[in-house]
Amino acid sequence: MKMRNRLTSMAFAVLCLPGVPVASAIAADLPPLSRSLTRQAPKPAPMLKLKDLDGQPYDLAQFKGKVVLINFWATWCPPCRREMPSMERLSQTLKGEAFSVLAVDVGENADTIETFTGQLDTVPTFPILLDTRSRTMQAWKVAGLPTTFLVDKQGRIVASAIGGREFDHPEIIRAIRELLEK
């Protein structure tokens, strides 16, 4: 685990050259981010109880009555890094509504995540939760990163996506607003 964290940090350091914005360094030669989520028949969301970067506990149950976008990601994952700014823009666009974003980092420590987020043009204001042993990822049956789930006000998964997304795209915002109106 320590070796992987060191390798991740070294790879990230190479990408973060002075004077080169993170988004530019990681976006080179990559396909565009997708702009939709796949709707599915509602099913109860698995338990999600994790701590954030400051050690504060979060429980998905405390978000009942809200629409929640849950994104499983890691700093070493190029599409994960690319979609982070759009997740922050989405969070800001829907600020004050019954909506929350939870970013679940898989297998990394707080220092690695803080190094990454410190390089972003805008540091995320939504909670970043730590799944250091990947147990929550397994419970949610995440097969690849990034994977995103949209949970309705009743705590049911109603949409999902595997791969990078442009979260502030009008199609995704429209899907979330439809759930907010229900």
N, C-alpha and C positions, 0 to 999 in steps of 0.2 A: 504494500500500500504506500509506504513512504517513497519507494522508488518511482511508482506511478505518479505520485504528486510532484516529485522532482522533475520527472520527464515532462509532465504537463506544464509546470512552471517554465521550464526551459523552452519548450515549444512556443508557449505564449510570449515569452520574452523576445523571441526571434520575430514574431509577428508585430510586436509593439516597438517598432523602430522610432527613434525621436523624429518628430515632425510629420509622422505619417499617422493619420487618424485610424483608430481601430477598425471602423467600418470599412475604410478603403483597403486596409491590409487584408481583411478577411473576406471581402466580397470579390476579389479578383478571380476571374475564371470560374465562378460558381453560377449555377442556373438561378433564375429568379425565384423568389419565395412564392409559394402558392397563396391563393387568396380566398380559400373556402375551408369549411369544416364539413365533415360527413355526418349527416343526421342519422340517428338510430332510434330504435324503440327504447323508451325510457327504462332504465334499470337502476336499482339502488347503487349508489357510489360506495366503494369499500371505505373502511375506516382510514382516516388520515390524521395522525397525531404526531407532530414533529415540532422541533424548536427552530427558531429563526437564528440569524447570524449573531444576535445579542443574547441568545439563550432563552428568549421568551417562548412559551409553549403556544402552539396553535392546534386547534381541533376543528376539522371540517364541520362538525356538528354545530359549532358556534356561528356558522354562516347560514343556517337555515333561514329561509325568507329572502335570501340573496341569490343572484346568479353568480356563479364562480367559474372563472377560467383557471384551470390547473395545468401547468406546463412542467413536464419533466425534462430536465436539461443538464448539461455539464459544460464547463468552460472550454474543454478540449474539443467540443463538437462545433464545427464551422457553422452549420445552419442555426444551431442554438444561439451562438454569439450574434449572428446576423439578425435574428428575429427579436432580440432583447429590446432594442430601441422602439420597435413598433408596439411591443407589449406595454412599454411605458407610455407611449402616446395614447394607446387605447385606454389605459388606466386613467389618464388625465382627461380624456374626452368624456368618459362616463363617471367622472368624479362627482360625488354627491348623489348618485343613484344607487339603487340596491344591487351593486355589482362590486366584485372584488377579483383581483388577480393574485394567485399564489404560484410562485415559481419554486419548484422542488428540485434542488440540485442533488444529483446522484453521485455518491462516492467521493466527494471532495470535502476539504475542510474550509472553515471560514476565511482563513488567510488567502487561500487560492482564489476564492470567490471575490473577496474584497479587492485583491490585486486586479482582477478582471474588471469589476464594475467601476473601479477608480479610473480606468482608462476610457470609459464611455463618455461621450459628450454630455449625456444627462444620466446621472446615477439613478437607478430604479428606486421609486418610492414605495412600491408594493413589497410585501414580505417575500424574502427568499428563505426557504426552509431547507434544512439539512437532512438528507437521507443518506448518511454516511455509510451505512451497511446495506443499502439497496433493498431493505425489507419492504418499504412502502411501494417501491417500484415493482417488486414481485407481486405484492397484493393487488396492485392495479393492473397486473399483466402487461406491463410495458415491455415491448419487444425491441424497441430502438429509440434513439434520441434524435431530435426532440419528439416527444409525444404530448399531445394536448387533449384535455377533456373539458367539455362544457357541462357544468352541473346546474340544474334548474333550482328554483326556489324550494322545491320539495326534497332536495338532496339526491336527485336522480341524474345519472349521466344521460344526456340527450344528444350529444354530438362529440366527435373526436377527430383527431388528425395525427398522422405520423409524418414527420418531416417539417421543414421550416415553413412558417406562415408570415404573411404581412398582416399582423393583427389589426391594424387600423384601417384596413381596406373596407370600403363601404359595404361589401357583401357580408363580412364578418360582423361589423357593427350592426347591420340590419338584423342578422340572426339573433344577436344578443338583445337588441331592443325588443324583438318579438317576444322573447322569454320574459323580459322585464314587464311587459304589458299583461302577461297572464296572471 
